[in-house]
Amino acid sequence: MRKLLCLVLTMGLLTAARAEDQPTYERDIKPLLIKKCVGCHNVGKQSDLDVSAGLALDSYEAIIAGTEAHKVVHPGKAVQSELYRRLSAQVEAERMPLNSPPLTTDQSDLVKRWIDAGTPRGTPSTTTVTKRRIIRSLMVTIPIETKAKIDEAEGPVSLKLPIGPLPGISSLAFRGDGRELAVGSYGQVTLWDLADGRPSLTLADLPGPVHALAYSRDGRRLVLGMGLPARSGVIRIYAVPDGTLVHQLDGHGDVVVGLAIRPDGCQLASASFDQTVRFWSLVDGTAQGVFQGHSDFVHDLCFARDGKSVISVSKDRTVKRIDASTFKELRTYSDHNESVLAIAIRPDGQGFVTAGDESALRWWGFEEERPGRRTSGHGGPVQQLAFSADGSRLISASGDKSVRLWDGKSGIAQRTLTGPTEWQYAAALSGNGKLAAAGGWDGIVRVWQADKGSLLGMLIQPPRASEADPMPEWLAILSDGHLDGSASLLGVTEWAVGGKPISRESALKHFQKNVDLYQE
Amino acid sequence: MRLVSLLLIMLSLPAYGFELPRLEVFPSSVTLNGPAARQRLVVIGHFEDGSVRDLTQQASFEAVEPVAKVDALGTISPGTDGATDVIVRALQAQIRVPVEVEASSAPRTVSFRNEIQPVLTKLGCNQGACHGSQHGKGGFKLSLLGFEAEPDYTAIVKSAEGRRVTPFAPDESLLLLKPTLAVAHGGGKKLEADSPESALITLWLEQGAPGLVPDEAHVTKLAILPDRRMMALDTDQQFLAMATYSDGTVRDVTAAAKFDPINEGLAKVDSKGHAQAIAQGEAGVMARYMGYAAIARLTMPYGIEKPFEFDSTNVIDQKVAAKWRALGLAPSKPCTDAEFLRRAMLDAIGTTPTPDEVESFVADPATDKRVRLVDRLLDRPEYVDFWTLKWGDLLRVNADKLGAQGMLAFNLWLRDSFRANKPVSRMVEELVTAQGSIFTNGPANYFRVSANPEDLAETTAQVFMGVRLQCAKCHHHPFEAYGQDDYYGLAAYFSRIKTKPSQEFGLFGNEQVIYVTQAGDVRQPRTGKVVAPRPLNAEAADDPIDRRRALARWLNGPKNPWLARNLANRYWGYLMGRGLVNPIDDLRETNPPSNPELLDAMAQSFIDSGYDLKKLLRLILTSHVYGLSAQATPDNRLDDTFFTHYRVKRLTAEQLLDAVNYATGTTEKFNLRPVGTRAIALPDTNTPSYFLDTFGRPVRAIACECERSPDPTLGQALHLMNSDLIQRKLSQADGRLTQILRDPKLSDETLIHSLYLYSFNREPTPFEVETARDLIKEAPDRKVGAQDLFWGLLNAKEFVFNH
């Protein structure tokens, strides 16, 4: 008993001792601000003066910068600092957090000591991200439509794997020739060699969902847009095929959802849920400027062909043209009455196409007041639009669970690609427009032969059971049921033919083969 | 152990007497269906002295077989399939509750609609100030109070690139990180990370965030247990919310239901359904869940039951007296005959009695004279004026919208109806199915007052059913079972009504003709689907020729619970100064009557009479409750709800102006009306009158009883005191006072008697005569003295109020 008491006392002393040393931003102040202040005072709400009064507190730089009018911290002088004054004010109308219980004395003292100590930043918390808890037990049914006769059993084939729920597919991009497909999902990007029908590279442990993927024109760089929802946005530039990280671009306050590379390859523009568009040099990876003219999520953006401006689309129902060197708005295109989620620039330089919660595709000329043409077909929000590099074809992915192809010149609907049974978020066309790919909420990537509209096959990657597992798990399935995959996945497949379970061994003997989805 | 028991007994003896309490458990038997089913038990003790207490917290629980498990709070969870008993023990008494467990090992799939949505609603995520607002918050929009599962599922799971949930790594979902404040959240902390709600959302995510299942069982009824309790002040009671589902199962939804007090000053209740009695009277505890509501009635008696003498003449007296007994209240004495005469005349025909009427009524020795008076009043011509006025308010008879001719046609139809004592059901039918010229067919104006299907649905619900349907136009009614489907179902009855100008009166005659077409539908705005005509809470009903005929049949039929209740409540409210349900035109399950048995009885009697309004009035006017004095007694002074004494009310604008005119022997000249037209006989409220406007005459713009303001205002007092209106009427050459003073033999006493009879409609007391005589004597001359006295009487509360 006495020992325990002693221990408790010592522990008390230890915590006290720790509190004695200087507070730092990263270790002490940031968690406190996140808990109490950042809900209103963040970059995203900085322009909403009613909420934030123009003050953001979600980064060290923002705190030091204060509002446009004045600083909120004077290092070394807590009593004269607005930040401390507001937190400790006696008058309720002046005290922050507004309409909430005040900070405890310990908490406001911490802020005081931090400012008095000269607002030291400290080092970012080095504690490793707690290991992700992954669910990988739901039975996933692979939708194959084929009949077979195996071991006495005859009839439709059914294939299931206990690897769900699969992370949704959030972005797709073909490398120029169409042989390589980059697939982005939560925390992971996989490059698939379609001719081999297997992954050639997996980039794992990425922070949050990857919502944007862009290849450089020469196909030697892959740019990833991602981030932790409501916390941070990250852009990474990798060299491919070797997968070395070249640059990491920080600055967005929420997930990066759109990326565009200037046609000359020297500038990058990014769109984010943090309501901003940012510009970066691809030469040295530096930040160039910010556009804050949108008042809600910016969902996507494209460079105009001359590289001088960027067109961005937003949940604020506007399409804006931004000067890529001054970062100022050139004009707003108003026609949408609901969120605008997707944009694709016409490779022929004739204009661009937008769509969103209103599902009709709007075909704009750069100088027009209203879209010159509307093409309808989708029955739900259009999540992504992409042209083939030659401009011959446009693909659209929609929340109506369908993927559609359109003539890139006339805008006439070509066909609906069959297969998807869930909300589709991402779609891409190969450079020559021959291959189409799309994916969505169910985590299955589908690849089609675009001319015929026939489904070639499906690509599947389960969430990684262990972060340390170096071996990517994968499964590539042809529409006729033939498949290939990592041993670990083939080993958990469950088969039935004509409603009758059959042994994995005989099924794999029948169905396993090399899967070519490229079909040169 | 024995020592503890002994101590318990000893401790409990003084409080509860020697007898063991009789235990009652809610629910009395339990069926748990599925692995996640839970049922909490509530234990009540009935004691020898008649008191009742919640013993849930003191009780101990034990399952006989491991078929069921039960925790210390009395929550039963499934063990294995089978049947057993849970033994409940409290204060040495015990009772057994049979428990049946079914499907305890069935696979468990969390239902978005039935499990996740209620959690979000309970946490307040979808309330109007947060994500339920018109544009959502922070880019995330949910339906108000979670009535639309489909768009909410999309918003949570699919929208914004699916950023809000990550089922494969559930703990990283924004849906959990935001409300637990692991990530900054503008709405603050709403959810504890280790709460059962967090665990449920996590489980749902782990299952892949399954969406809506077609034909999934949905709530069809909500009940609250116990549903009534007699409570002593400062005692408490745990309540249970029990939902019945379309698959027949009954589930304990206490944890997810919202609890609110009705009559906040009398009882309070926390979010877990634990209520406390804080003041005397009758209160309610309302539970709400998935658009359904249920109410438990709490009675906190004013005192122990008192004997009182009260002789019941009809069903009203019986039901009201029963309530007094339950609450320990006692009635005041009957009012005087003069008071009754004035009161009944104002209430039945809007008219004050003449001195002759007062004298002969007071002098009449017959014991049934009050009943006979009521019968006489209901046959008087002013009955038609007065009730046409009242219904003119309800139906908004107003020349602004209808033109003078339409307004007069509508007014004349009302007058005919009351003259003939037309049953309300006939009036409803004539109104709802009206066609033809608005100039020649009065009720056709019903379709001009409200001109589109939505307005007509709202008006019809409001006027005939006492149901305020407006909320359901845009979203599910927060306190009722109505949603947009119900709203547009009712509106569909009026979608085929068209208006065309008439040839007969020429293009400039402004005559309109209401006619029925064979096409025209309303669409539910959210789904865009055509809605078939359907009455509220009822089976769809249509008519091949005119949809409205089906509606009229339903309105007047036995399946419409509202028509009779609505009118019984309104008429009770008009006469008694306060409805059994208040506001008197807001009938809903979540706004219960103060005396349900009385409202039921009156409604039934009204139906049995063939919807005869005079019989309804007679029932109320001849009850002894109506005839009670307005003076409270020490035994009932705290009561303002149970009609132990008559509730005084200010004369309405028209009653008051007529009373002033009668008292002063003057008349009013209204624009376009013959001299001497009484205010109660004006056909609409457009006739200019500063007096009537000041005293709260409605403009008849909305179908709400609230439009006629009963509240006294400073402007009213000043108008009576200072305006030249009263002065002019007092001194008018052919006015009452001038005429009285003309008698050369007039004594002061006779003068004073006359003035009291004309204004207060009673004889003055000797003290009043004395005081008044002094006033007249001290005046410069008799005329001035008499004017002063009369002015004082007309400004007295006794004159301005019906008492």
Contacts between the chains, C-beta under 8 A, distances in Angstrom:
chain1	res1	chain2	res2	distance
A	34	B	183	7.7
A	34	B	184	5.4
A	35	B	181	6.1
A	35	B	184	7.6
A	37	B	184	7.9
A	38	B	184	3.9
A	39	B	184	4.3
A	39	B	185	5.4
A	39	B	186	4.4
A	39	B	187	7.7
A	39	B	188	7.2
A	40	B	186	6.2
A	42	B	184	6.8
A	51	B	186	7.9
A	58	B	184	7.6
A	100	B	188	6.7
A	132	B	169	5.1
A	132	B	171	7.8
A	132	B	172	7.0
A	133	B	169	6.5
A	133	B	170	7.4
A	133	B	171	5.5
A	134	B	168	6.0
A	134	B	169	5.6
A	135	B	167	6.9
A	135	B	168	5.6
A	135	B	169	7.4
A	135	B	170	6.4
A	135	B	205	8.0
A	135	B	206	4.8
A	136	B	168	7.1
A	138	B	207	6.9
A	138	B	208	5.2
A	164	B	168	7.5
A	164	B	208	5.9
A	165	B	167	4.0
A	165	B	168	4.9
A	165	B	208	3.9
A	165	B	209	7.5
A	166	B	168	6.6
A	167	B	166	6.9
A	167	B	168	5.0
A	167	B	169	7.8
A	168	B	162	5.1
A	170	B	161	6.2
A	170	B	162	7.3
A	186	B	166	5.7
A	186	B	168	7.2
A	186	B	169	7.0
A	209	B	161	7.4
A	209	B	162	7.7
A	209	B	163	6.9
A	209	B	166	7.6
A	211	B	161	5.7
A	229	B	163	4.5
A	229	B	164	7.4
A	229	B	174	4.9
A	229	B	183	7.8
A	230	B	174	5.9
A	230	B	177	7.5
A	230	B	178	6.9
A	230	B	183	5.0
A	230	B	184	7.1
A	231	B	183	5.9
A	255	B	161	7.9
A	255	B	163	6.5
A	257	B	161	6.3
A	273	B	139	7.8
A	273	B	160	7.4
A	273	B	163	7.1
A	296	B	139	6.0
A	297	B	139	5.8
A	297	B	160	6.8
A	315	B	139	6.2
A	381	B	159	7.9
A	383	B	161	7.3
A	399	B	154	7.6
A	399	B	158	6.3
A	423	B	158	4.8
A	423	B	162	7.7
A	425	B	161	5.9
A	425	B	162	6.7
A	441	B	157	7.7
A	441	B	158	6.4
A	441	B	162	6.1
A	463	B	168	4.5
A	463	B	169	6.9
